[in-house]
Amino acid sequence: MRKVLLILAAFLLSLTMTGCLAENTNLDPKNPTTLSIWHVYGDQTKSPFNDAIDRFNRTVGRDKGVIIRVLSITTSYSIDKGLVDAAKKLPGAAEMPDLFIAYPRVVNTLPKNILLDWNNYLSKEERANYIEAFLSEGYIDGQQLMLPIAKSSEVLFLNQTLFDRFSAQNNIDTSELLYWETLLPLCNKYYDWSGGKYMFKLNDTYHYFVTEMMSRNPALNLSQNSIDVRSTEFAAAFYPFARAAIYGGLCLEHGFASDLWKTADVISSTGSTAEVLYLRDDVTYSNGVKEKIALQVFPYPKSKFGKSVAIQRGGGLFATKSDDERKNKAAAVFAKWITSNQENLSFTMETGYIPVNIKAAESLFANYENVSNPKYRNLYHAVSQMYNKYHFCSTPLSKSSQSSQKSFENALQKILTHAHAEFKQRSAAGENREQILDKLISESLTKMQKELL
Amino acid sequence: MQRLAYKELRLLFKKMHQESYTMRGRFAVYLLSLLCAFVFLIMLLLSVTGITNSFDKELHLSLDYELETSKENIINQMNQLAAYSINMSHQLSALTNDVLREEKLSFEQLKNNPEALSKLQKKAFHNLKRNMYIVPCSGAFYILNTTANNNIPGNTNHSLYIKFTNIYSDNNLHNSLCMFRGIPETARNEGIELHSMWQLEFRTNKVPEFEKLLSGKYGDISNEYMLTETVPLPDTWEKARFMAVPIVSDNGTTIGVCGFEISNIYFQMTSRVSDKAKNNTFCALLSKNNNRYTGQIGGNKTGYLPPLTNDFTIKPSSSLDIIECPPYVFVGMTEKLKIGNSEHILAMMFPENLYNELLQKSRFKATIIFLLLMLIAFGSSMWLSKRYVSPILQDLEQLKNNPKELRPSSIPEIADLFTFLSEKDAEQENKFRQLDDQKKKMENDYVEAKNLLRLQAEQAEEEYARAKEELLKKSKKAEEQYLQTKAALDQLTLHRCEAEIDPDNYQMFLEHLHTLTKKERFIFELYLQGKNAKEIRDLADITENTLKYHNKNIYGKLGICSRKELLLYAEYMQLQKQNTSSGENS
């Protein structure tokens, strides 16, 4: 009798303890794990990444018990700021997302050990599916903190419709857009022709200087170091740039070219391949009238006398390390799914990115001519022209890279905008335009050196 | 069920009183009853403190609390939005009038006048921006009942619609703006970007409530605010609803509509449940549309929030309502909310599958605790009863086996009993001894009396033998006397008979005696034995006539004429036979 009672008591106790203490770290489709994400793919437009997430939630996510919820679609800079604010728990700051898309630079701004090491959830075979160069970009401090999901390079976008009007009257060929030596002077022609409108805007002026300086001197390693404004390479890149900016054909306004593109206030720009998503097929004039336009894509402009260099862009997927192991596992499930061959190909092709999965990338470049949307066909055609001919360098990653890039761009914008205003004023006053221009370019270079040293 | 258990318990106690139960069994049952009552009390306490509460009750309380809290928060948020919308409407109305006065235009003349509209928008921008940073919203809009270009296809209205670039939950101090609708020049002057789906003007037909407000006539706008249904923001992935108020000019004309945007994501972030809420609980502010409900969904604490299609049906129930959003089903509570001129439903929901699972778990937990307590109660009863009763039983055993030499008991009552029994024993022994003495004395008396009686009996026997011998002598003597007398008497009778009897008749009598029938011979013998007529009738079982008949035959055959004669002849015959036999004997 006593034995029976003891066994019964032990059984009941074990049942109680199991119910109270056991913690399940496995994903459970009946009780799904939800992960929040901030990403950059789509901005406020209809986002192909959101569509991919919906697809994931309906299929693999539902089966495995993972739900991804998009909480923010914004720029990488906004994400950087939001993450820092969230990590510091500033009043009014959002909570840290479980997943986010960012550049490797963000690692330096966040507290140590809050990011997940993807290597703990990827097998050797799974790692072999990624393009090695993309994967290694996210390998920081001995951990795979960033997992590439889509990469891009920079290309030149052109509002072909408006450019055709300009070129027809001025006997200009689009081949002039391929080289900085012809492109930048063309801006001023357009400025004169359009009555003072910008022709061209660089989304990242810093990248222009990085690629141009490396083009002239491949020994420079600007992926690791900041730009030396006293160098001859900088001066060589600065002069044609400053001439177009001070004259007025090159836009130096803050923000993305896609903003001015909407109102036909700029007709060409360099930027990420993903910019294609934001460049509309129509423009709206100030009276509300809209016009359909054709978009053409060219390889990133290069120097006629140097090596072809372009930036390898595109952030990657980071995950916030969680005490709840299910969240970490759920993040890995999503990361593997979005970088699987078919999903990676369809997602990147909808957004203008380059796949990170080896098979998906091979498939894309072998079949881009079959892409139905002409915008995307043109884009991948341009990228394929660059693919084996350009040297790709990744964006600078150093502790001060973000602030030094910002300082550089702000100084450039301030000095050249000021010079442009002065140029306009003195030109209107009847001074010799070429002499003023040369003088302002020289002064601007000096100011840049003073400002940044 | 309880009544049944009570009844059974009563029967058990009754049976225990009536029937023979061991002391331990009886004690264990009483103790078990007491512990069971104690277990029930513990369960009641655990239930009151919520430890073993059914998940159902717990969820009811939680949902009720969350519903009330959310309702209060949403009403506060909506009141704030409404108040600022009304205030903004007054400001924008005044601002429009100012510009119209400056430009010397009527409101109608704003149509197809981009310059005047641009001037108006530049002034309105700061108004919207200032309010946006104060109130809980994701955007602000100012839509005029006019257009910059009448030739633009579709029904568009000149508007300024700005949004926060990113959505934060607590405040928007660190947030930048972008222009969703409006003049790009204004955005560039103010240093804000255009939304990637920017358009110059707003199509009011995308929000039916805007068209309704724009077409209305209003005196006082203080009560004319409303919260619209959720609509997709054109070309974007976002959905939003608006707190909207009409803008009325000095002359009472409705010139536009203004207010604030609450995007779905903003609502999700701001309308989170409290920290006390169950995981996976979330609220939704819904609007009814043809028996279906659409609206905005609030955030939950962590974890589960399925990708809902935002198309709900609500099935009221006496317990928790069933709220379906295929393929998901929730249980929850709902409450009507009136916000200005619009009616809404606030729902607080919890996934039904999880509810069922947790309900089962809580019941299982309560059952396990109950069983464990009952097991402890049962075990304790058995152990305690054994511990309590075993020394008593040992003492009783001792009493049974060796009552003479009782070891002192550890239980005072039993020790008293042992003392009492010892005293009683001594008393009994005394009495027994006395009785034994008495018995022995009585035995002696008995032996003496017995001996005496035996002597007396021997004497009596001797006297009896003597008396018997004397009596025998006397009787022999009397018999001899009797025989002598009888012989003398027989001689006398014989002589008398010889004197009375005719010898011939007597001879005839003897000769014809054998002619009598069996019956007649039997009756004749009875006469000889001295029986009277009645006795002969009874013995021969015959009637009087039959007797007379037999008498007549007997008389006729023997030659006699009366019974007296018959008896005389018969007596004489007897005497003859005796004399003959005595003569032969002698």
Interface residues (C-beta under 8 A of the other chain):
Chain A: M1 L5 L8 A9 L12 L13 L15 T16 G19 K30 N31 P32 T33 T34 G42 D43 Q44 T45 K46 S47 N50 D54 N57 R58 I67 R69 L71 S72 I73 T74 S78 K81 G82 D85 L90 P91 G92 A93 A94 E95 E253 H254 G255 F256 S258 D259 K262 T263 D265 Y278 T284 S286 N287 G288 V289 K290
Chain B: P114 T147 A148 N149 N151 I152 T156 K163 T165 N166 I167 Y168 S169 D170 N171 N172 L173 H174 S176 C178 I183 P184 E185 R188 G191 E193 L194 H195 S196 M197 W198 Q199 L200 E201 D235 T236 W237 E238 I265 M269 T302 G303 Y304 L305 P306 P307 N353 L354 E357 K361 F364 K365 I368 I369 L371 L372 L375 I376 F378 G379 M382
